[in-house]
Amino acid sequence: MPAPVAALARQIAGRIRTVQPGGEILTDDEAPVEWLTDQMIIRYATGQ
């Protein structure tokens, strides 16, 4: 593993946890990322 990646892995190792089953899974098909981005662009462009 490259040194920068290894350093990052050491920093976050203590924060890794098991994900419990259940809840909503947002895939690319269901995530509102594009919609939210579009809304931010429109609001900026219109001065809102």
Backbone hydrogen bonds, N-H to C=O, Kabsch-Sander energy under -0.5 kcal/mol:
donor,donor_aa,acceptor,acceptor_aa,energy
6,A,2,P,-2.5
7,A,3,A,-2.5
8,L,4,P,-1.8
9,A,5,V,-2.6
10,R,6,A,-2.2
11,Q,7,A,-1.7
12,I,8,L,-1.9
13,A,9,A,-1.2
15,R,12,I,-2.0
16,I,12,I,-0.6
16,I,13,A,-0.9
26,L,24,E,-0.6
27,T,25,I,-0.8
30,E,27,T,-0.7
31,A,27,T,-2.7
36,L,32,P,-3.1
37,T,33,V,-2.7
38,D,34,E,-2.7
39,Q,35,W,-2.4
40,M,36,L,-2.2
41,I,37,T,-2.3
42,I,38,D,-2.6
43,R,39,Q,-2.6
44,Y,40,M,-2.3
45,A,41,I,-2.8
46,T,42,I,-2.0
47,G,44,Y,-1.0
48,Q,43,R,-2.3
